[in-house]
Amino acid sequence: MAGNRALAWAGATAAVGGGVGLALPTAHYLSSRLPPGTAEPDLDLSLRLACAGALALAFALAILTLRRHRAEPLAFTTLTGIAVTGILLRYLVITLPGADQLAPSANVQPASGAWVLLASGLVSAATGLAAAAGAQRAR
């Protein structure tokens, strides 16, 4: 029971931290050095909305876990964590190096928002896996 509460609080904190990460910039770049007409290398709105939806679901599942005193709802945060982590890994591995090749003088690098979101996704996935393992052991 106490383990479920700690996991639920960790999941809720990760979701709130991810929300903060959404408000932070995800790329450092010199906008004056981007070629005209080039899209900004920051995480675009649709991906931010997808991450916000996943984080809101993770937060709701953590609250549901706290109210029901059962780990099963929290186990589903594994999916939300995988979604956020997948979006951020693709962004960090493909999008940012691609933008840097397009405009090397713009010096495109990941910013704090990208790292906070990636950490939030990883913590959500780990929390969900730990809750699933705990629920499996309880059976």
N, C-alpha and C positions, 0 to 999 in steps of 0.2 A: 504494500500500500504506500509506504513512504517512498519507495523507489519510483512508483508511478507518478507521484506528485513532483518529485525532483525532475523526472524526465519531462513531464508536462510543462513545468516552469522553464526548463531548458529549451523546449520547443517553442514556447510562447516568446521567450527572449530572442531566440534566433529569428522568429518571424518579425518581431518589432525591429530588430537590428537590420534585417533585410529591407524593411520599409525605410529606415534611415538611409541605407545604401542606395535606394532608388532616388533619393533626393540629392545625392552627391553626384558629381560628374564622374563618368566612367572612362574618360580619356583626357590626357594632357596633349595639347597640340598648339602649334602656332597658326592661328587662323589666317594671318596675313600671308602665310606661305603655301596655303592650299590653292590649287589652280581654280580659276573661276568656274562655277557650276558644280564643284565637287561637293558631295554630301558630307556633312560633318561626321567624323568618325565616332562620335558618342553613341551609346546604345540608343536605338531609335524607339519611338513612342510605343509601337506595337509590342516590342519585346519587353519594354518596361511594364506595360499593362498585363502581359502574360505573367511576368514575375510577380506583379502586385496581386493578381488573382490567386496564384499559387501560394503566396505568403499569407494572404487573407484566409485561405482554406486551412493552412497549417496552424494559424492562430486559433481559428474556430475549433479545429480538432483538439488542440491543447486545452482549450476552455472546456470542451465536452468531456475530455478525459478527467479534468479536475472535478467536474460536477458529478460524473458517474462513478468515479473511483475505480475505473477499469482501464486497462492499457490498450484495448483493441482499437478505439478511435485514433489514438496517437500513432499506431502502427502505420496508418495511411499517410502520415507525413513523409514517409519514405518516398512516395510518389511525387509529392510536391518538392522535396529536396532534390530528387533526380531531375525534375523539370528545370528548376532554377539553376542547378549546377550545369546541366547540359547547355542551357542557353548561354551561360557565362563562359563555359569552356569553349564553345564554338566562337563566341565573340572574341575571346582572348587569343585563340589559336589561328583563326582564319581572318576575321574582320580587321583586327588591328594591324597584323603584318601586311595585309593587303593594302590597307590605307597608307602604310609607311612606304610600300613599293610605289604607290601611285604618286605620292608627294614626299620624297625623302627629306626635303628641306623643312617640312612641317614638323618633323621630330615627334611622331605620334607614339604615345606610350600609355599604358593603363594608368588610370587614376584611382583614387581611394574608393570610389563607389563600386568599381568592378571587383576589387578585393573583398570589400564588405559583403557584397552580394554573393560572391563565390563561397566565402566562409559561412554565410547564412544557409546557403543551399546544402553545403556539406554537413553542417550541424543538424539541419532538419532531417537529412537522410540518415545520419547516424542515430539520431534520437528515435526515429521511426523504427529502424532495425533493432535497436535495443528494446523498445517497447514490444515489438513483435516477438523477440526472443523471450522476454519476460512473460508475455501472455502464453506462449507455447509451453514454457516450463510450468506455469500455473495449472495447466490442464492435466 
